[in-house]
Amino acid sequence: MSINRRTFLAAVPASLLAAPAISAASLVREKVDVVVIGAGLAGLNAAVNLEDLGASVMVLEAQSHIGGRLRTLRRNNRSYECGATTIGPEYGRIRALADRFNVPLVAPHRRGGMAFHINGVFGAAKDWTNSRANRTTGWERDVLPVQLEQNAINRFGKLPILDAWRDKSELKWDIPLDRFYRDCGLSDEAIRLIEITSNVETLASTSALFQMKELQSLGSWGAAGGQKNSVYEAGGADFHYIGGGSDRLPQAIAAGLKGGVRTNAPVVAVDMTQQGCTVTCVDGSIIRCQYVISAVPFTALSKIKITPTPTGPRAESINNSEYMGTTNFFFEVTRPYWEEDKADPGLITDSPIERVFANKGDSGEVEWLNVWVNGKTARAIDQMGLQSGVSFVMSELFRLRPSMQGAISFAGMHSWGANPYVTGNKHLFKPGQVSEFGSTISEPWLRMHFAGEHTRDVEPGMEAAAATGERAAFEILEKMGKA
């Protein structure tokens, strides 16, 4: 469908366009070397690298929020993280950005263990192996439900090295993830429990090859004698959080850019010729540039009219990518309910609320909960609306764990799937898509270059976003003769 100002405004909630916009007159005559679309870590790091080597840059962000998938809710002097939180020991780019922009890194708080309510049975994690709730078989019985998928990938992952995930020799694993687990001999019950804990939309709609790359990466990082990749060289010895909340880092980067970041500036069209590019925003303003970096999810990019229109695998990657729905509900703990039922403070359940993470604060005690729901279940809860969704989640918590009544209070929620600019929390390759466009997903389309976690190679998390921004920036700097 062709996107113009009218159709874009009709599709976007008025609340997202309500903040004061920059006047069209102030933009229409502007010209820069590069326009970056999206002010997440990928777009911001692209801008940093471009400016460092002398390019002029304009960063356009559709929302009022800077940071992309780094988002922090603040309620009653407490921070609740909706997206990425952890900086790994080998996140060299992220650590360098934090140091450069004077953003402190702090030791992460631990989480409490996870009790279970599965197959109608409630119990403590220590009792799982011999519980009548445990209907798994063989080696699976000794593995807690929250650890089943990582354990399965550690046992059956097929990648010789992480870099091989797009090699032709490995494309035979570009099959549905549930089929892969079944072929590996996992029980139906183990696969059912993995469906609850896996960070995917569904197992059936996710490529096993993609998930092997994701989880073999996590399983090898920092392990003694484990697999290491040359891109993970820098960094300290410990894991860290961003002091004051994850969104402090992108905010600091944005403030340090010469060109800054223009928020509430949705892009509706990118026109490219042999001479350069014209970027049009929803308010009718126009920016002329030599190159464009798209650092937004493909679900957002697919709403932008690109001329010439992408074709082939590039078009398929933009128009048919899948993003995992994730909805988080946050609760403040007002009483140690776990002392009453003698189980772990967290919870994993085969009810629709799936996982409850119990987070510790500076006191070392559990202070707040995050009910983390993924995939099709998250989208079903989103359809209920805010008030009904909160009521449903709380009723499920009290039903599964009566000791919680009077011991928690609602603090906030966030849905990635309900955000029209994202529609999900994480990019996923569907079965067959690694074969179709895995090796070309980061390649430029004419004067448009691509960054963002959907174009990542083997780096995980925040480091992946920063790495893709750096790559896209240097692709352009080389063309400009500045690299």
PyMOL commands that set and color helices and strands:
alter all, ss='L'
color gray80, all
select helices_A, chain A and resi 5-11+14-17+24-28+41-52+92-100+125-127+138-142+145-156+162-166+168-173+177-183+188-197+208-220+248-256+298-301+312-319+338-341+375-382+386-400+402-404+433-438+453-455+461-480
alter helices_A, ss='H'
color red, helices_A
select strands_A, chain A and resi 34-37+57-60+72-75+78-81+105-106+114-118+121-123+241-242+261-262+267-272+277-281+286-289+291-294+305-307+322-324+326-333+346-349+355-360+366-374+408-415+426-428+448-450
alter strands_A, ss='S'
color yellow, strands_A
deselect
rebuild
show_as cartoon
